[in-house]
Amino acid sequence: METKSLSKIERHAEHLTNAWKIGEGVQPVTALDPELTIDEAYYVQLQSIEVSMKTGQKITGKKIGLTSKAMQDMLGVGEPDYGHLLDKMEVENGGTISFKDVLQPKVEGEIGFILKDDLVGPNVTTFDVLQATDFVVPALEIVDSRIKDWKITLEDTVADNASSGLYVLGGRPKKLADIDIKQIGMALYKNNELQNTGVGAAALGDPAQCVAWLANKLATYDISLKAGEVILSGALSAAIEAEPGDVFSAKFAELGEVRISFTE
C-alpha cells in the first residue's frame, strides 16, 4: 500500500467505527470514496482490526462471506470475501445478546472449522484443510453492518470487516473423517418457527473448499490461518433479521444444535 493512501485508509476505518459511537449506521464508504478498490477496502478492514488489537482484543479466527451464488450475483462478484473474528465477538451457546451491543443484526447458520494446524497459502487445497482441521461444530453468525440500512457494495462490506458482528459455537464437535460435510443438513428457527433450511454444499459446493479459498486469499496480505482458530465457512441459507425478544436456533444433522437469544 502506498504511503500517500494511509490517511485515507485510516479515515475510512474511523468512519465505520463511528457507527458505534453514534449508535446507528453511517453512510457507505463508497458514497464518500466512489473510487475505493477492493484491495483498499481490505486495508481499511486490517486498519480497524489493528486498532482493536491495540485495545487488547485478540483475533480468534476468520469468517467467510458471500459463499452463495445468489449473494455473489447480487453484489456482482465472482468470489467470496472474508472478515476477522475477535474474542469480544464470541457469545456462549444458549447465551443472550443485548440490542445495545448490535446495530442491525441478522442471523445465519454455518459450519465452524476449528484448526489444529496452520494453513499457509497460496497453494492450500481442500485436502490440506481436511488434514489441518481438528473438528467442526455448528455455529450461528450474527452479521451486522455499520452501513445504514445495509446499503452495501462489495467494497463497503469488505471495509466493514465483511459485516461481522458476533458468533456462537455449539453442538457436538465432529471429526471431518466421521461425516460428509457437504451433505450436512441445517434447519434455522426463529422463535421456534422454521425460517429456512440449508446443506453443507450450499457454501461453494464444499465448506472445506471455502476454507482453502480463504487461506489462499489471505496469502495476498501475508496472513495465514493459525492452529486453534475458528473459521466460519459461510452461510448455508439466507440471513434472518433479528429483533429484541427473538430466540434463534439452528439444528444440524449429526452436529447438534446452537442457540442464541436477543434482549433489549
TIDO-205077 format. One record per residue: residue in one letter; x negated, y negated, z negated of N, C-alpha, C, O, CB in turn. Coordinates in pm, whole numbers, padded with zeros to 5 digits, always signed. Atoms other than C-alpha are relative to their C-alpha. Glycine has a CB too. Example, Ala and Ser with C-alpha at 12.3 -4.5 7.8 and 13.67 -1.06 7.14 Angstrom:
<sites>
A-00089+00119+00000-01230+00450-00780-00090-00120+00000-00194-00118-00066+00099-00003-00125/S+00082+00119+00006-01367+00106-00714+00077-00109-00073+00026-00220-00090-00041-00046+00142/
</sites>
This chain:
<sites>
M-00084+00119+00000+00000+00000+00000-00088-00124+00000-00186-00131-00074+00095+00000-00121/E+00080+00121-00008-00134-00344+00091+00020-00086-00124+00130-00094-00179+00035-00079+00127/T-00006+00085+00119-00216-00579-00196+00105-00109+00013+00173-00141-00084-00136-00062-00027/K-00092+00112-00018-00005-00857-00047+00145+00039-00026+00227-00048-00055-00014-00056+00140/S-00138-00043+00021+00312-00646-00082+00028+00041-00145+00141+00075-00179+00032+00115+00092/L-00019-00042+00139+00257-00566-00450+00106-00083-00070+00192-00028-00139-00131-00010-00077/S-00095+00086+00068+00453-00866-00571+00143+00031+00043+00235+00027-00038-00032-00148+00026/K-00133-00035-00050+00747-00768-00351+00049+00129-00065+00164+00137-00107-00002+00016+00153/I-00035-00127+00063+00745-00413-00489+00043-00022-00145+00145+00029-00189-00118+00099+00007/E-00031+00027+00140+00739-00539-00846+00131-00077-00013+00209-00052-00105-00114-00079-00065/R-00122+00082+00004+01015-00790-00774+00123+00087+00021+00224+00070-00048-00006-00111+00106/H-00115-00088-00026+01247-00522-00632+00024+00095-00118+00138+00122-00155-00023+00081+00129/A-00015-00089+00117+01178-00288-00926+00066-00075-00115+00153-00020-00184-00138+00056-00044/E-00059+00080+00108+01263-00567-01170+00146-00031+00030+00228-00035-00062-00079-00131-00020/H-00139+00026-00041+01581-00646-00974+00090+00117-00039+00199+00096-00092+00007-00025+00153/L-00079-00117+00033+01704-00289-01021+00010+00020-00151+00116+00055-00203-00059+00124+00066/T-00001-00014+00146+01605-00277-01387+00095-00100-00064+00152-00074-00170-00143-00019-00057/N-00086+00106+00054+01803-00596-01441+00146+00045-00012+00222-00013-00089-00008-00124+00088/A-00138-00051+00009+02125-00397-01386+00033+00042-00142+00145+00023-00188+00020+00119+00096/W-00023-00043+00139+02082-00254-01737+00012-00120-00092+00089-00117-00189-00113+00092-00049/K-00003+00118+00087+02023-00598-01888+00135-00071+00008+00185-00122-00092-00111-00098+00038/I-00128+00068-00015+02346-00739-01745+00118+00097-00014+00233+00053-00022+00006-00069+00135/G-00105-00099+00023+02540-00413-01784+00091+00026+00117+00204+00071+00100+00082-00042-00113/E-00079-00028-00120+02662-00388-01427-00093+00009+00121-00209-00031+00116+00108-00109+00023/G+00081-00018-00120+02543-00306-01078-00044-00132+00060+00018-00236+00039+00077+00078+00102/V+00057+00118-00064+02333-00550-00879+00009+00013+00152+00050+00117+00204-00147-00021-00045/Q+00002-00002-00147+02301-00638-00511-00092+00110+00052-00192+00142-00013-00045-00136+00055/P+00094-00094-00061+02147-00376-00283-00136-00065+00025-00143-00183+00059+00057+00055+00131/V+00134+00051-00028+01772-00416-00245-00009-00042+00147-00074-00140+00182-00108+00106-00034/T+00008+00029-00142+01823-00411+00129+00075-00127+00038+00054-00182+00147+00055+00117+00079/A-00065+00130-00025+02050-00715+00104-00099-00113-00025-00091-00219+00038+00126-00017-00090/L+00102+00100+00031+01756-00904-00044-00118+00011+00096-00188-00087+00122-00047+00016-00144/D+00117-00027-00084+01499-00746+00186+00039+00097+00111+00009+00216+00102-00118+00058-00085/P-00049-00087-00107+01653-00612+00509-00109+00079+00072-00080+00180+00136+00074-00083+00100/E+00110-00068-00069+01310-00510+00639-00067+00107-00087-00166+00167-00044-00104-00103+00043/L+00059-00099+00090+01236-00279+00342-00010+00137+00068+00089+00186+00123+00081+00011-00130/T+00019-00133-00060+01089+00051+00466+00020+00110-00104+00020+00083-00225-00140+00012+00064/I-00012-00113+00092+01137+00397+00316-00126+00012-00085-00118+00037-00205+00026+00133+00079/D+00127-00011+00073+00770+00403+00219-00007-00105-00111-00045-00075-00224-00119-00016+00096/E-00001+00105+00101+00802+00070+00039+00100+00033-00111+00075+00006-00228+00033-00135+00063/A-00102-00034+00099+01118+00195-00132-00054+00102-00100-00025+00094-00219+00126+00056+00068/Y+00061-00096+00092+00924+00491-00276-00099-00069-00094-00111-00031-00211-00071+00113+00078/Y+00092+00074+00087+00664+00248-00408+00076-00082-00105+00028-00100-00217-00089-00092+00083/V-00085+00067+00099+00944+00049-00575+00037+00100-00111+00030+00068-00230+00128-00059+00067/Q-00032-00105+00097+01052+00374-00742-00119+00029-00092-00104+00035-00214+00043+00129+00072/L+00120-00031+00079+00696+00450-00853-00034-00113-00096-00082-00089-00207-00119+00028+00092/Q+00023+00116+00087+00662+00098-00993+00092+00006-00122+00048-00018-00234+00023-00131+00078/S-00095-00009+00111+00975+00146-01204-00039+00111-00097-00029+00095-00219+00142+00025+00053/I+00041-00112+00085+00850+00483-01332-00124-00037-00080-00136-00002-00197-00026+00127+00086/E+00122+00043+00071+00513+00333-01419+00035-00090-00118-00022-00076-00226-00095-00074+00097/V-00044+00089+00109+00685+00062-01625+00065+00081-00112+00040+00056-00229+00099-00107+00053/S-00065-00085+00101+00897+00326-01801-00103+00077-00082-00089+00090-00204+00097+00098+00067/M+00104-00076+00071+00588+00529-01888-00079-00089-00095-00126-00043-00199-00095+00066+00101/K+00071+00092+00088+00424+00221-02038+00078-00027-00128+00022-00072-00228-00028-00131+00072/T-00083+00015+00121+00715+00208-02285+00005+00129-00081+00076+00137-00181+00141-00044+00038/G+00008-00124+00076+00637+00562-02398+00081+00116+00055+00078+00226-00001+00043-00025-00137/Q-00077-00109-00058+00867+00765-02176-00093+00096+00075-00201+00057+00120+00109-00055+00096/K+00081-00103-00066+00738+01089-02023+00078+00059+00117+00200+00074+00111-00039+00111-00099/I-00060-00068-00116+00802+01249-01684+00025+00145-00037-00067+00215-00080-00091-00012+00126/T-00034-00140+00029+00984+01580-01733+00021+00081+00127+00029+00204+00122+00124+00006-00086/G-00020-00073-00125+01034+01666-01366+00045-00091+00111+00018-00211+00110+00102+00110-00020/K-00046+00073-00118+01193+01560-01040+00141+00047+00036+00183+00157-00002-00097+00019+00121/K-00128-00042-00056+01533+01565-00874-00002-00020+00151-00065-00114+00200+00119-00078-00064/I-00009+00010-00145+01607+01621-00507+00142-00042+00036+00239+00017-00012-00038+00136+00069/G-00131+00047-00043+01891+01432-00344+00018+00015+00150-00075+00050+00223+00019-00144-00039/L-00034-00007-00143+02065+01428-00007-00035+00135+00061-00091+00142+00170-00073-00111+00077/T+00029-00135-00052+02034+01805+00035+00113+00056+00084+00098+00162+00145-00029+00094-00116/S-00110-00048-00085+02370+01840+00209-00001-00074+00132-00036-00192+00138+00137-00016-00071/K-00002+00064-00133+02411+01772+00579+00100-00115+00002+00078-00216+00069+00036+00104+00109/A-00101+00106+00003+02722+01565+00504-00059-00129-00054-00034-00237+00001+00121+00043-00085/M+00060+00121+00059+02525+01324+00283-00107-00057+00092-00120-00178+00105-00059+00031-00138/Q+00102+00048-00093+02237+01307+00530+00063-00072+00118+00015-00177+00161-00087+00117+00049/D-00069+00063-00113+02477+01228+00812+00058-00135-00040+00056-00230+00038+00112+00092+00054/M-00061+00124+00047+02647+00961+00602-00101-00115-00004-00068-00229+00028+00062+00021-00139/L+00103+00102+00009+02319+00777+00549-00090-00003+00125-00183-00083+00133-00085+00024-00123/G+00075+00002-00125+02184+00859+00895-00143+00045-00013-00232-00012+00050+00003-00136+00058/V+00136-00049+00022+01881+01056+00778-00007+00149+00030+00095+00217+00040-00047-00029-00144/G+00019-00140-00035+01732+01394+00856-00073+00080-00105-00111+00194-00080-00072+00011+00128/E+00066-00073+00107+01571+01488+00526+00050-00050-00135+00112-00156-00142-00153-00014+00010/P-00044+00043+00133+01639+01470+00152-00082-00119-00052-00167-00173+00019-00010+00117-00099/D+00085+00094+00071+01500+01218-00095-00028+00057-00138+00020+00166-00171+00066-00143-00008/Y+00028-00052+00134+01369+01255-00448-00012-00115-00100-00033-00230-00064-00129+00083+00000/G+00020+00094+00109+01351+01083-00784-00070+00068-00116-00087+00190-00116+00134-00061-00045/H+00068-00052+00119+01174+01124-01116+00098+00022-00114+00194-00053-00130-00112-00095-00044/L-00073-00023+00123+01322+01273-01432-00088-00040-00118-00208-00011-00120+00045+00149-00012/L+00072+00042+00120+01222+01124-01767+00062+00064-00123+00179+00104-00122+00001-00153-00014/D-00052-00068+00120+01257+01264-02118+00126-00066-00055+00210+00002-00114-00107+00003-00107/K-00119+00069+00053+01516+00998-02208+00126+00036+00078+00237+00006+00035-00022-00151+00003/M-00115-00034-00084+01740+01132-01929+00065+00133-00039+00179+00159+00001-00043+00007+00145/E-00055-00133+00031+01791+01481-02076+00102-00008-00112+00077-00070-00215-00111+00097-00037/V-00106-00010+00099+02113+01546-02265+00021+00148-00031+00021+00230+00060+00133-00068+00051/E-00013-00142+00035+02166+01869-02457+00131+00057+00052+00231-00014+00065-00008+00019-00152/N-00119-00069-00049+02415+02123-02325+00111-00010-00104+00090+00019-00222-00032+00149+00032/G-00113+00018+00092+02757+02053-02476+00000-00135-00070+00087-00162-00152-00001+00108-00102/G+00013+00130+00066+02646+01703-02579+00095-00103+00057+00179-00074+00143-00141-00049+00011/T-00085+00109-00045+02811+01368-02526-00084-00114+00057-00198-00134+00017+00088-00051-00115/I+00064+00116-00062+02722+01066-02314+00088-00121-00024+00207-00119+00010-00024+00023+00154/S-00074+00124+00021+02828+00717-02417+00001-00081+00128-00100-00090+00198-00061-00081-00115/F-00008+00084-00118+02953+00491-02140-00082-00128-00015-00100-00202+00081+00144-00036+00029/K+00092+00113+00018+02729+00226-02293-00136+00030+00063-00215-00061+00088-00017-00031-00151/D+00131-00041-00053+02435+00426-02152+00002+00028+00149-00099+00072+00205-00047+00122-00073/V-00011-00024-00143+02562+00454-01794+00068-00121+00065+00124-00205-00005+00079+00132+00030/L-00062+00111-00073+02687+00216-01524+00120+00046+00081+00232-00002+00061-00103-00066+00091/Q-00109-00050-00085+02894+00406-01265-00030+00148+00033-00062+00182+00147+00014-00086+00134/P+00048-00138-00012+02827+00778-01321+00090+00092+00082+00212+00076+00086-00016+00059-00136/K-00068-00110-00068+02920+01075-01107-00073+00129-00038-00192+00126-00071+00001-00020+00157/V+00056-00126+00049+02862+01442-01191-00010+00102+00113+00082+00118+00192+00086+00056-00116/E+00026-00104-00101+02712+01717-00973-00047+00127-00070-00113+00121-00174-00105-00048+00104/G+00052-00128+00046+02646+02086-01032-00118+00043+00085-00112+00038+00208+00110+00108+00003/E+00124-00035-00071+02296+02205-00943-00068+00119-00066-00029+00163-00174-00096-00120+00005/I+00086-00103+00057+02041+02480-00998-00133-00064-00036-00197-00126+00049-00019+00120+00098/G+00126+00056+00047+01741+02376-01206-00111+00103+00000-00093+00214-00049+00017-00058-00138/F+00119-00086+00000+01396+02529-01150-00092-00046-00113-00116-00166-00127-00074-00004+00140/I+00101+00031+00100+01153+02545-01442-00130+00065+00045-00137+00187+00059+00043+00051-00143/L+00125-00050-00058+00795+02579-01316-00093+00056-00108-00098+00007-00220-00070-00111+00077/K+00105-00055+00088+00524+02794-01474-00139-00029+00055-00239-00015-00016+00019+00151-00018/D+00128+00036-00063+00252+02689-01228+00017-00133+00075+00129-00171+00110-00048+00112+00098/D-00003+00121-00081+00162+02367-01048+00031+00035+00145+00000+00144+00193-00134-00075-00010/L-00021-00011-00145+00277+02320-00689-00059-00125+00064-00013-00237+00039+00154+00015+00036/V+00074+00112-00059+00041+02103-00485+00014+00006+00152-00034+00100+00216-00149+00003-00042/G-00015+00005-00145+00136+02003-00129-00131-00040+00065-00228-00071-00004+00110-00098+00039/P-00114+00007-00091+00114+01956+00162+00044+00132+00062+00132+00130+00149-00031-00093+00107/N-00032-00125-00072+00135+02324+00258+00074+00102-00086+00054+00222-00071-00128+00062+00053/V-00076-00090+00088+00370+02467-00005+00111+00068+00079+00181+00003+00156+00059-00079-00120/T-00105-00077-00067+00601+02743+00121+00106+00042-00102+00087+00028-00223-00060+00125+00070/T-00105-00051+00088+00923+02887-00017-00054+00113-00087-00017+00124-00204+00121+00048+00082/F+00060-00109+00077+00723+03193-00125-00082-00057-00117-00079-00003-00227-00089+00088+00091/D+00078+00063+00107+00490+02965-00324+00092-00046-00113+00058-00033-00231-00080-00120+00056/V-00097+00045+00101+00794+02819-00501+00049+00117-00084+00058+00107-00206+00119-00072+00067/L-00046-00118+00073+00921+03165-00592-00105+00048-00098-00073+00088-00210+00037+00113+00098/Q+00110-00045+00086+00580+03254-00734-00025-00096-00117-00064-00054-00226-00129+00015+00083/A+00031+00102+00102+00547+02929-00930+00114-00026-00097+00095-00096-00197-00038-00129+00068/T-00117+00025+00084+00895+02934-01085+00007+00099-00116+00000+00220-00096+00129+00008+00082/D-00016-00084+00118+00931+03064-01440+00141+00057-00003+00159+00179-00014-00030-00079-00129/F-00140-00043-00002+01312+03077-01432+00087-00113+00053+00041-00227+00068+00047+00045-00141/V-00097+00100-00043+01621+02895-01308+00115-00004-00099+00145+00095-00166+00051+00029+00144/V-00112+00019+00092+01913+02756-01507+00108-00084+00070+00078-00157+00165-00046-00069-00133/P-00103+00089-00053+02248+02593-01430-00020-00141-00056-00066-00157-00168+00142+00052-00035/A+00022+00139+00042+02240+02214-01450+00114-00089+00047+00179-00062+00148-00135-00052+00054/L-00084+00111-00045+02460+01908-01434-00091-00120+00018-00170-00151-00071+00116-00030-00101/E+00068+00127-00016+02312+01595-01288+00104-00110-00004+00205-00104+00066-00083-00006+00132/I-00085+00118+00002+02477+01266-01377-00071-00104+00084-00162-00172+00036+00027-00051-00147/V+00060+00101-00087+02388+01049-01081+00062-00135-00036+00179-00142-00073+00022+00034+00151/D-00045+00133+00038+02416+00676-01144-00075-00098+00088-00191-00075+00123-00024-00028-00154/S+00063+00096-00090+02343+00374-00931-00008-00137-00065+00090-00186-00124+00076-00008+00133/R+00014+00138+00042+02205+00037-01028+00055-00095+00105+00062-00216+00083-00146-00031-00029/I-00056+00080-00109+02355-00085-00698+00152-00009-00016+00220+00093-00027-00038+00061+00139/K-00143+00022+00023+02702-00236-00737+00086+00078+00100+00063+00075+00220+00032-00149+00010/D-00100-00074-00078+02987-00012-00613-00059+00107+00090+00003+00149+00187+00079-00097+00085/W+00065-00106-00079+02742+00246-00477-00015-00038+00148-00012+00049+00235+00081+00131-00011/K+00015+00042-00141+02696+00039-00160-00147+00012+00039-00218-00088+00049+00051-00147+00021/I+00142-00028-00018+02364+00204-00080-00034+00046+00141+00046+00108+00210-00043+00105-00099/T+00065-00062-00115+02145+00278+00216-00103+00098-00054-00121+00107-00175-00066-00108+00096/L+00106-00091+00046+01870+00538+00203-00109-00078-00074-00156-00033-00178-00061+00076+00120/E+00105+00079+00064+01618+00267+00117+00041-00043-00141-00041-00046-00232-00034-00124+00085/D-00048+00041+00132+01836+00149-00172-00006+00113-00101-00054+00094-00213+00142-00053+00010/T-00002-00110+00097+01880+00490-00331-00141+00048-00031-00169+00085-00145+00084+00117+00053/V+00140-00039+00026+01509+00577-00290-00063-00098-00099-00125-00056-00196-00082+00004+00132/A+00055+00100+00091+01407+00249-00456+00057+00014-00140-00012-00010-00239+00027-00141+00053/D-00072-00015+00127+01662+00319-00730-00019+00140-00059+00073+00196-00119+00149-00029+00020/N+00033-00131+00057+01489+00647-00827+00099+00107+00044+00137+00194-00035-00004-00007-00152/A-00094-00097-00058+01722+00845-00599+00130+00007-00080+00191+00113-00094-00064+00139+00005/S-00125+00010+00077+02020+00725-00807+00003+00097-00118+00108+00153-00152+00121+00027+00091/S+00007-00088+00117+01901+00930-01103+00063-00067-00121+00049-00187-00142-00146+00039-00031/G-00056+00051+00124+02091+00892-01429-00043+00086-00117-00138+00053-00188+00152-00004+00009/L+00027-00093+00110+02092+01182-01676+00010+00142+00054+00055+00164+00166+00099-00022-00120/Y-00017-00140-00042+02075+01561-01662+00017+00090-00122-00027+00058-00233-00121+00046+00083/V-00030-00098+00105+02187+01862-01864-00038+00138+00051-00001+00176+00162+00152-00005-00040/L+00035-00138-00033+02041+02212-01860+00075+00094-00094+00094+00062-00212-00154+00024-00010/G-00075-00092+00086+02235+02512-01989-00007+00142+00048-00100+00183+00118+00144-00042-00010/G-00016-00136-00049+02347+02866-01930-00106+00097-00046-00168+00081-00151+00002-00002+00146/R+00093-00109+00030+02128+03174-01924-00116-00004+00098-00095+00013+00218+00072+00137+00006/P+00115+00000-00091+01774+03148-01782-00012+00133+00074+00004+00240+00015-00129-00029-00078/K+00016-00121-00081+01719+03394-01498-00126-00009+00084-00160-00115+00136+00123+00021+00091/K+00113-00008-00091+01411+03505-01310+00052+00006+00144+00156+00068+00170-00089+00125-00033/L-00045+00000-00139+01438+03448-00937+00001+00140+00060+00081+00168+00150-00090-00090+00084/A+00004-00137-00052+01349+03812-00875+00128+00078-00033+00156+00181+00028-00121+00073-00057/D-00118-00073+00046+01672+03912-01052+00129-00048+00065+00235+00009+00039+00013-00011-00149/I-00121+00055-00062+01916+03707-00842-00028-00035+00146-00143-00045+00189+00050-00125-00078/D+00011+00056-00134+01986+03598-00487+00046-00144-00011+00166-00173-00006+00086+00082+00106/I-00035+00138+00032+01973+03225-00544+00084-00066+00108+00162-00156+00079-00126-00082-00023/K-00078+00059-00109+02120+03145-00203+00148+00035-00011+00233-00034+00044-00055+00045+00134/Q-00138-00047+00010+02436+03337-00295+00066-00031-00135+00179+00009-00160+00005+00148+00024/I-00056+00035+00131+02487+03199-00648+00117-00097+00019+00100-00205+00074-00109-00062-00092/G-00118+00086-00011+02840+03056-00665+00014-00092-00120-00026-00057-00231+00124+00084+00017/M-00019+00099+00107+02932+02747-00869+00139-00060+00010+00188-00088+00119-00108-00111+00008/A-00129+00068+00006+03264+02601-00980-00013-00118-00096-00057-00101-00210+00115+00097-00045/L+00012+00121+00080+03277+02242-01111+00138-00043-00049+00231-00058+00029-00067-00115+00083/Y-00127+00035+00063+03552+02145-01355-00009-00137-00066-00112-00175-00121+00039+00106-00103/K-00016+00126+00073+03672+01808-01488+00127+00011-00082+00236+00027-00027+00005-00125+00098/N-00115-00014+00091+03898+01824-01793+00076+00131+00026+00199+00135+00029+00095-00120+00016/N-00049-00136-00022+03944+02198-01727+00073+00019+00133+00135+00123+00154+00092+00039-00112/E-00060-00014-00133+04071+02134-01374-00109+00016+00105-00204-00063+00110+00090-00123+00033/L+00100-00027-00103+03875+02279-01083-00006-00117+00098+00096-00158+00155+00031+00132+00075/Q+00020+00111-00093+03727+01997-00872-00053+00047+00134-00003+00005+00239-00096-00101-00059/N+00055-00054-00123+03521+02185-00616-00089+00119-00031-00117+00150-00147-00080-00108+00077/T+00087-00116+00015+03303+02487-00557-00118-00014+00096-00114-00091+00191+00078+00132+00028/G+00117+00002-00088+02964+02548-00401-00078+00128-00015-00044+00215-00095-00089-00120-00032/V+00085-00119+00003+02698+02805-00340-00144-00046+00021-00168-00152+00080+00043+00105+00109/G+00140+00038-00009+02319+02801-00358-00044-00045+00137-00122-00139+00151-00085+00112-00044/A+00040+00031-00138+02284+02792+00019+00044-00139+00044-00001-00188+00148+00056+00103+00095/A-00043+00136-00036+02459+02451+00020-00115-00099-00006-00109-00205+00056+00112-00046-00094/A+00117+00088+00011+02122+02298-00071-00102+00039+00107-00192+00120+00081-00063+00008-00143/L+00092-00023-00114+01941+02303+00267-00015+00147+00037-00116+00187+00094-00135-00056-00033/G+00006-00143-00032+02022+02673+00303-00067+00084-00106-00045+00206-00111-00071+00019+00128/D+00074-00073+00104+01800+02768+00008-00059-00101-00098-00144-00181-00060-00114+00089+00064/P+00055+00096+00097+01732+02573-00314-00152+00007-00013-00215-00095-00039+00062+00025-00135/A+00146-00011+00008+01376+02709-00317-00068-00075+00114-00178-00127+00097-00043+00148+00002/Q+00053+00077-00112+01320+02552+00024+00001-00149-00032-00088-00223+00010+00081+00028+00128/C-00005+00140+00044+01428+02219-00127-00121-00034-00087-00180-00141-00073+00131-00029-00077/V+00114+00024+00089+01158+02253-00392-00130-00003+00080-00219-00084+00050-00007+00108-00111/A+00118+00001-00086+00898+02335-00126-00009-00133+00075-00117-00191+00086+00004+00117+00100/W-00001+00130-00067+01004+02024+00069-00050-00109-00096-00131-00194-00057+00143-00035+00050/L+00039+00102+00098+00963+01817-00249-00150+00002-00025-00215-00103-00022+00074+00022-00132/A+00144-00010+00027+00613+01947-00323-00081-00058+00116-00182-00124+00094-00040+00146-00025/N+00073+00050-00117+00504+01865+00031+00020-00150+00021-00072-00220+00063+00045+00076+00125/K-00027+00144-00013+00670+01522+00037-00082-00078-00103-00136-00185-00072+00150-00030-00018/L+00074+00069+00106+00506+01427-00294-00148-00015+00032-00214-00108-00014+00016+00074-00131/A+00142+00006-00035+00164+01500-00146-00034-00130+00072-00147-00177+00066-00038+00120+00089/T+00020+00128-00068+00210+01183+00061-00044-00108-00097-00115-00201-00061+00129-00042+00072/Y+00030+00102+00102+00181+00987-00263-00097+00054-00106-00107+00000-00217+00130-00047-00068/D+00099-00062+00090-00087+01209-00423+00061+00043-00133+00000+00028-00238-00115-00096-00026/I-00070-00051+00119+00165+01355-00668+00023+00149+00019+00055+00193+00130+00136-00076-00024/S-00028-00144-00007+00202+01725-00748+00103+00035-00106+00124-00039-00202-00130+00084-00019/L-00092-00053+00100+00461+01927-00936-00080+00076-00104-00171+00152-00070+00109+00091+00064/K+00078-00057+00109+00336+02040-01276+00072+00114-00069+00195+00116-00077-00035-00107-00100/A-00056-00109+00081+00386+02359-01476+00080-00060-00115+00036-00155-00180-00112+00093-00054/G-00086+00049+00107+00670+02306-01722+00103-00101+00045+00197-00131-00028-00082-00059-00108/E-00095+00101-00047+00850+02050-01508+00134+00063+00040+00141+00179+00081-00059-00076+00119/V-00135-00034-00044+01223+02067-01437+00020-00056+00139-00008-00174+00163+00109-00054-00099/I-00030+00048-00135+01320+02045-01071+00148+00025+00028+00191+00140+00038-00091+00071+00108/L-00141-00013-00038+01686+01977-00993+00004+00007+00152-00034-00087+00221+00086-00120-00054/S+00023-00033-00140+01715+02131-00650+00104-00052+00098+00093-00028+00218-00007+00146+00014/G-00097+00058-00092+02018+01948-00509+00141+00044-00030+00165+00157-00073-00035+00036+00142/A-00141-00027+00031+02395+01929-00548+00055+00112+00087+00023+00121+00206+00084-00127+00018/L-00063-00110-00074+02596+02235-00448+00140-00037+00048+00203+00040+00121+00007+00124-00088/S-00131+00048-00045+02915+02032-00395+00004-00151-00022-00093-00210-00068+00117+00072-00076/A-00012+00145+00010+03042+01675-00393-00006-00048-00144+00037+00022-00236+00129-00047+00065/A+00004+00062+00132+02978+01444-00689+00140-00049-00038+00215-00097+00047-00103-00117-00003/I-00131+00040+00050+03283+01369-00908-00016-00116-00097-00097-00110-00190+00071+00119-00067/E+00010+00119+00084+03336+01030-01068+00042+00030-00144+00136+00105-00168+00087-00113+00057/A-00027-00022+00142+03332+01023-01449+00057-00127-00064+00022-00238-00026-00128+00043-00075/E-00057+00109+00080+03535+00808-01691-00010+00038-00147-00025+00156-00180+00149-00027+00041/P+00003-00032+00143+03530+00779-02071+00111+00100-00035+00224+00086+00011+00015-00128-00084/G-00095-00103+00038+03703+01083-02224-00007+00125+00086+00049+00228+00049+00137-00055+00006/D+00010-00116-00089+03619+01316-01936-00096+00105-00057-00196+00073-00120-00047-00043+00139/V+00087-00113+00034+03472+01660-02001-00029+00076+00129+00063+00116+00201+00067+00094-00108/F+00041-00072-00121+03276+01828-01721-00067+00130-00038-00140+00138-00137-00095-00087+00086/S+00073-00125+00016+03161+02186-01695-00022+00061+00138+00059+00044+00229+00076+00100-00093/A+00028-00074-00122+03001+02392-01422-00028+00144-00038-00109+00170-00128-00120-00063+00080/K+00018-00142+00026+03021+02770-01420-00068+00063+00122-00022+00049+00236+00137+00069-00030/F+00081-00061-00105+02762+02962-01220+00001+00152-00013-00016+00205-00123-00144-00054-00005/A+00011-00145+00000+02773+03328-01124-00140+00040-00048-00240-00010+00004+00029+00059+00141/E+00124-00056+00055+02503+03511-01325-00079-00097-00088-00157-00055-00174-00087+00048+00112/L+00081+00097+00075+02361+03187-01466+00073-00061-00120+00010-00124-00205-00044-00111+00092/G-00074+00052+00114+02640+03093-01708+00053-00140+00022+00078-00181+00136-00087+00001-00120/E-00074+00126-00002+02785+02753-01793-00084-00114-00058-00172-00092-00141+00133+00014-00078/V+00061+00121+00055+02672+02397-01860+00111-00104-00011+00196-00114+00076-00119-00052+00089/R-00114+00086+00031+02894+02127-02012-00045-00133-00059-00149-00142-00124+00094+00070-00099/I+00029+00132+00054+02899+01757-02100+00130-00079-00017+00227-00057+00056-00100-00077+00092/S-00117+00084+00023+03147+01502-02238-00042-00148+00006-00156-00182-00023+00067+00033-00136/F+00023+00144-00005+03179+01125-02191+00087-00069-00104+00204-00036-00119+00029-00056+00141/T-00075+00079+00098+03282+00881-02464-00009-00148+00037-00086-00187+00126-00052+00025-00144/E+00002+00145-00024+03350+00507-02472-00141-00056-00025-00163-00176-00010+00103-00072-00090/
</sites>
